[in-house]
Amino acid sequence: RAALQFSRDCVPRQEGDDAEPGSVARGSPSAAARALREKEAALKLRKYLGVHEGDAFCGSFEFKEEWGEFWDLRWQRGPCETDDKGKAINKALINFKTCRYPIGKDAQHCLELMGGSNYTHCTGLYLNFEPVIRPTEVEFCYTVQGKADMSNAYITFTGKRWQGNLPGSVAGLTCCTYQKGGGVVLSAGSGQLVSLGNAPKHDKLIKCRLSIDWNRKIVIGTTDKDGKGYPAARQTTPFRDDQCEGFATLYIYNTEVQATAWYHWIRIVQDENAAVIDTKAMDARAELQRNIDKREYDKAVASDMAHGMKMGAISATTHGPDGEQNLAQ
């Protein structure tokens, strides 16, 4: 398995590279020069992976984005430029930088993604893959802070380049976080949300692992919130769009103006020899949980019915001439 590492020799360093991403510094390369460097980086990446023009999919590889040198050559801002009402998004409301987080002895090198557009997808950063990838595992370490009822810290893969909206781009995998309620969730088809675990505290990084079965178009997710390892997954989640045959683009973003997400790293693995995922035990656990939930529901309904019948019987009893109840009825 090739380890995809972007190092100092991947792209020649030039004057002006110390400037913040997106800034115009004295001596910084022109837009044309930057585009040329990005093209050279893409060609070297393809050569490293052993892929050629016309290849449908990459071979086996492992890529871990840790926000080191030249990360801003790989990632681009956007691509969505209008909000859910069709108005242009103010780019000043969405900012990103590398920093150390959380504050204190446990601080780690992270990408800080601040802001977003309310209820609007794909407004932060995105990474294109060429050729299209079919990863067998996606893992990331992150945390987030935002409103309780809003979804943020998105990890979304689409089968096509941006087509102006998420459905048109064929979203295959979408993972996000609600501060309260759902916690860390996967988005399945028909608007269904599958919970993977509780949301992280804003000052504590957690890990999330997503295993992908391309034959059945399912995702198996689980979270490690305390560094003690991943617990057994509880259930499978179908692709958001089962027409997705590969991932062309990865997006990270928030859907709230005041939210902030911190990504420590994102790891993508594609193993052509990956073993078939055995979901028998997981399906059995899911079925057991469904049966338990059904028994609890039936028990609650029976209790409500008994209480209702008792109250109905009392209200139906007649009273004697002196006001006493005739309980014989």
C-alpha positions as CSV (number, residue, x, y, z in Angstrom):
1,R,0.0,0.0,0.0
2,A,1.4,3.3,-1.0
3,A,1.5,6.0,1.7
4,L,0.5,9.2,0.0
5,Q,2.6,11.9,1.7
6,F,2.9,15.5,0.5
7,S,6.4,16.5,1.5
8,R,8.7,19.4,0.8
9,D,9.9,17.9,-2.4
10,C,6.3,17.4,-3.7
11,V,6.0,21.1,-4.8
12,P,9.0,23.4,-5.1
13,R,8.9,26.1,-2.5
14,Q,8.9,29.6,-3.8
15,E,9.2,33.1,-2.3
16,G,6.0,34.3,-0.7
17,D,4.9,30.8,0.6
18,D,5.0,32.0,4.2
19,A,2.0,34.2,3.6
20,E,-1.4,33.2,5.0
21,P,-3.6,31.2,2.5
22,G,-5.6,33.6,0.3
23,S,-3.5,36.7,1.2
24,V,-1.6,38.8,-1.3
25,A,1.9,39.3,0.1
26,R,4.8,41.2,-1.4
27,G,6.7,38.8,-3.6
28,S,4.0,36.2,-3.6
29,P,3.5,34.1,-6.8
30,S,1.0,35.4,-9.3
31,A,-2.3,33.6,-9.9
32,A,-0.8,32.0,-13.1
33,A,2.3,30.8,-11.3
34,R,0.1,29.4,-8.5
35,A,-2.0,27.5,-11.0
36,L,1.1,26.1,-12.6
37,R,2.4,24.9,-9.3
38,E,-1.0,23.3,-8.5
39,K,-0.9,21.5,-11.8
40,E,2.7,20.3,-11.2
41,A,1.6,19.1,-7.7
42,A,-1.3,17.1,-9.3
43,L,0.9,15.5,-11.9
44,K,3.4,14.5,-9.2
45,L,0.6,13.1,-7.1
46,R,-0.7,11.0,-10.0
47,K,2.8,9.7,-10.8
48,Y,3.3,8.8,-7.1
49,L,0.1,6.8,-7.0
50,G,0.8,5.2,-10.3
51,V,-2.3,6.4,-12.0
52,H,-2.6,7.5,-15.7
53,E,-4.8,9.6,-17.9
54,G,-8.1,7.7,-18.5
55,D,-7.9,5.7,-15.3
56,A,-11.4,5.3,-13.8
57,F,-10.2,4.9,-10.2
58,C,-7.1,5.1,-8.1
59,G,-5.4,2.0,-6.9
60,S,-4.6,1.2,-3.2
61,F,-3.3,4.2,-1.3
62,E,-3.4,5.9,2.1
63,F,-3.6,9.6,2.5
64,K,-3.5,11.6,5.8
65,E,-4.1,15.3,5.7
66,E,-2.4,16.9,8.7
67,W,-2.4,20.5,7.5
68,G,1.3,20.7,6.9
69,E,3.2,22.5,4.2
70,F,1.2,23.2,0.9
71,W,-2.1,22.1,2.3
72,D,-3.6,25.3,0.8
73,L,-2.5,24.1,-2.7
74,R,-4.6,21.0,-2.3
75,W,-7.7,22.6,-0.8
76,Q,-9.8,25.3,-2.3
77,R,-12.4,27.7,-0.9
78,G,-16.1,27.1,-1.6
79,P,-17.4,26.0,-4.0
80,C,-21.0,27.0,-3.1
81,E,-21.3,30.8,-3.5
82,T,-25.0,31.4,-2.8
83,D,-27.1,30.6,0.3
84,D,-30.4,28.7,0.6
85,K,-32.3,31.8,-0.5
86,G,-30.2,32.4,-3.6
87,K,-28.2,35.4,-2.2
88,A,-24.5,35.7,-2.5
89,I,-22.5,34.4,0.5
90,N,-20.3,37.0,2.2
91,K,-16.9,35.3,2.1
92,A,-15.8,37.3,5.1
93,L,-18.1,35.3,7.3
94,I,-16.1,32.0,6.5
95,N,-12.5,31.9,7.6
96,F,-9.9,29.2,8.0
97,K,-6.3,29.0,9.4
98,T,-4.0,26.5,11.1
99,C,-3.6,26.7,14.8
100,R,-3.0,24.7,18.0
101,Y,-6.2,23.6,19.7
102,P,-7.5,23.0,22.3
103,I,-5.7,25.5,24.5
104,G,-3.4,23.9,27.1
105,K,-1.1,20.9,27.3
106,D,-3.3,18.8,25.0
107,A,-3.1,21.3,22.1
108,Q,-2.7,19.8,18.7
109,H,-2.0,21.2,15.2
110,C,-5.4,21.7,13.6
111,L,-7.2,23.4,10.8
112,E,-9.7,25.9,12.3
113,L,-12.8,26.5,10.1
114,M,-14.9,29.4,11.4
115,G,-18.3,30.3,10.2
116,G,-20.6,29.1,7.5
117,S,-23.9,30.0,5.8
118,N,-27.1,29.0,7.6
119,Y,-28.6,25.8,6.2
120,T,-26.3,25.9,3.2
121,H,-23.9,23.1,2.2
122,C,-20.4,23.1,0.8
123,T,-19.3,26.6,1.7
124,G,-16.0,25.9,3.4
125,L,-13.1,24.0,1.8
126,Y,-13.0,21.2,-0.8
127,L,-10.5,18.8,-2.2
128,N,-10.8,17.2,-5.6
129,F,-9.7,13.7,-6.4
130,E,-8.4,12.7,-9.9
131,P,-9.1,10.0,-10.8
132,V,-12.1,9.3,-8.7
133,I,-11.5,7.3,-5.5
134,R,-13.4,4.5,-3.8
135,P,-12.0,4.5,-0.3
136,T,-12.7,1.6,2.0
137,E,-12.1,3.6,5.2
138,V,-12.3,7.3,6.2
139,E,-11.2,8.4,9.6
140,F,-10.9,11.9,11.1
141,C,-10.1,13.6,14.4
142,Y,-12.0,16.7,15.2
143,T,-14.2,18.8,17.5
144,V,-16.8,21.5,17.0
145,Q,-18.7,24.3,18.7
146,G,-22.0,25.6,17.5
147,K,-25.7,26.0,18.2
148,A,-27.4,23.0,19.7
149,D,-30.0,22.6,16.9
150,M,-27.6,23.2,14.0
151,S,-25.5,20.7,12.1
152,N,-21.8,21.5,11.7
153,A,-18.3,20.0,11.1
154,Y,-19.4,18.3,7.9
155,I,-17.4,15.6,6.1
156,T,-19.1,15.1,2.7
157,F,-18.0,13.1,-0.3
158,T,-19.8,13.5,-3.7
159,G,-19.6,11.4,-6.8
160,K,-19.4,14.4,-9.1
161,R,-17.7,17.8,-9.1
162,W,-19.9,20.6,-7.7
163,Q,-23.1,20.9,-9.7
164,G,-24.6,23.8,-7.9
165,N,-26.3,21.8,-5.2
166,L,-25.7,18.6,-3.1
167,P,-28.3,16.3,-4.7
168,G,-27.0,17.2,-8.2
169,S,-23.5,16.4,-7.1
170,V,-24.5,12.9,-6.1
171,A,-23.6,12.9,-2.4
172,G,-22.5,9.4,-1.3
173,L,-21.4,10.0,2.3
174,T,-22.3,12.8,4.7
175,C,-21.3,12.9,8.3
176,C,-22.0,15.9,10.6
177,T,-22.5,16.8,14.2
178,Y,-25.4,18.2,16.3
179,Q,-24.3,19.6,19.6
180,K,-27.4,18.2,21.3
181,G,-29.9,15.6,20.2
182,G,-28.4,13.5,17.4
183,G,-24.7,14.0,18.2
184,V,-22.4,12.6,15.5
185,V,-24.7,11.4,12.7
186,L,-24.5,9.9,9.2
187,S,-27.1,11.0,6.6
188,A,-28.7,8.2,4.8
189,G,-31.2,8.2,2.0
190,S,-34.7,9.8,2.4
191,G,-33.5,12.2,5.1
192,Q,-32.8,9.5,7.7
193,L,-30.1,10.3,10.3
194,V,-28.2,7.5,12.0
195,S,-26.5,8.3,15.3
196,L,-22.9,7.2,15.8
197,G,-22.4,8.6,19.3
198,N,-22.5,11.8,21.4
199,A,-21.2,15.1,20.1
200,P,-17.7,16.0,21.3
201,K,-17.1,18.7,23.9
202,H,-15.8,21.8,22.2
203,D,-12.4,21.6,24.0
204,K,-11.9,17.8,23.4
205,L,-10.9,16.1,20.2
206,I,-12.6,12.8,19.3
207,K,-12.1,10.3,16.5
208,C,-14.6,9.0,14.0
209,R,-14.1,6.0,11.7
210,L,-16.3,5.2,8.7
211,S,-15.9,1.8,6.9
212,I,-17.3,1.7,3.4
213,D,-18.7,-1.3,1.5
214,W,-19.0,-0.4,-2.2
215,N,-20.7,-3.6,-3.2
216,R,-23.7,-2.9,-0.9
217,K,-23.3,0.9,-0.8
218,I,-23.3,1.0,3.0
219,V,-21.3,2.9,5.6
220,I,-20.4,1.6,9.1
221,G,-19.5,4.3,11.5
222,T,-18.3,4.5,15.1
223,T,-16.7,7.1,17.3
224,D,-13.9,7.1,19.9
225,K,-14.6,9.9,22.3
226,D,-12.1,9.1,25.1
227,G,-9.1,7.5,23.4
228,K,-9.9,4.0,24.6
229,G,-10.6,2.6,21.2
230,Y,-13.7,2.2,18.9
231,P,-16.7,0.4,20.3
232,A,-18.6,-2.1,18.2
233,A,-20.7,-0.4,15.5
234,R,-24.4,-0.5,16.1
235,Q,-25.8,-0.6,12.6
236,T,-25.1,0.0,8.9
237,T,-26.1,3.2,7.0
238,P,-27.0,3.2,3.3
239,F,-25.4,5.8,1.0
240,R,-27.1,9.1,0.9
241,D,-27.4,8.6,-2.9
242,D,-27.1,5.0,-4.1
243,Q,-26.2,6.3,-7.6
244,C,-22.8,7.3,-6.3
245,E,-20.1,5.0,-7.8
246,G,-17.0,6.8,-6.5
247,F,-15.9,10.0,-4.7
248,A,-14.7,12.9,-6.8
249,T,-14.7,15.6,-4.1
250,L,-14.4,16.0,-0.4
251,Y,-16.0,19.0,1.4
252,I,-15.6,20.2,4.9
253,Y,-17.9,23.0,6.2
254,N,-20.4,24.3,8.7
255,T,-24.0,25.3,8.2
256,E,-24.1,28.0,10.8
257,V,-22.5,31.5,10.8
258,Q,-21.3,31.3,14.4
259,A,-20.0,27.7,14.4
260,T,-16.3,26.7,14.5
261,A,-14.9,23.3,13.6
262,W,-11.3,22.1,14.3
263,Y,-10.0,19.2,12.2
264,H,-6.8,17.6,13.6
265,W,-6.4,15.2,10.7
266,I,-8.4,13.4,8.0
267,R,-7.2,10.0,6.9
268,I,-8.4,8.2,3.7
269,V,-7.6,4.6,2.9
270,Q,-8.3,2.7,-0.3
271,D,-7.4,-1.0,-0.1
272,E,-8.2,-3.1,-3.2
273,N,-7.7,-6.2,-1.1
274,A,-9.9,-5.2,1.8
275,A,-11.8,-8.0,3.3
276,V,-15.6,-8.1,2.9
277,I,-17.3,-6.4,5.9
278,D,-19.2,-9.0,7.9
279,T,-22.3,-7.3,9.3
280,K,-24.0,-10.4,10.7
281,A,-23.2,-9.5,14.4
282,M,-24.0,-5.9,13.8
283,D,-27.4,-6.8,12.2
284,A,-28.1,-9.1,15.1
285,R,-27.4,-6.2,17.6
286,A,-29.6,-3.9,15.6
287,E,-32.4,-6.4,15.5
288,L,-32.1,-7.0,19.3
289,Q,-32.2,-3.3,19.9
290,R,-35.3,-2.9,17.7
291,N,-37.0,-5.7,19.6
292,I,-36.1,-4.1,22.9
293,D,-37.5,-0.7,21.7
294,K,-40.6,-2.4,20.5
295,R,-41.2,-4.1,23.8
296,E,-40.8,-0.8,25.6
297,Y,-43.1,0.9,23.2
298,D,-45.8,-1.8,23.5
299,K,-45.5,-1.7,27.3
300,A,-46.0,2.0,27.4
301,V,-49.0,1.8,25.1
302,A,-50.5,-1.0,27.3
303,S,-50.1,1.1,30.4
304,D,-51.7,4.2,28.7
305,M,-54.6,2.0,27.5
306,A,-55.1,0.6,31.0
307,H,-55.1,4.0,32.6
308,G,-57.5,5.3,30.0
309,M,-59.9,2.4,30.5
310,K,-59.8,3.0,34.3
311,M,-60.6,6.7,33.9
312,G,-63.4,5.9,31.5
313,A,-64.9,3.4,33.8
314,I,-64.9,5.9,36.7
315,S,-66.5,8.6,34.6
316,A,-69.2,6.2,33.4
317,T,-70.4,5.2,36.9
318,T,-73.8,6.6,38.1
319,H,-74.6,8.2,41.4
320,G,-77.3,7.5,43.9
321,P,-79.8,9.9,45.2
322,D,-77.5,10.9,48.0
323,G,-74.5,11.4,45.7
324,E,-72.8,8.1,46.4
325,Q,-71.2,6.2,43.5
326,N,-72.7,2.9,42.3
327,L,-69.5,0.9,41.9
328,A,-71.5,-2.2,41.1
329,Q,-72.0,-0.7,37.6
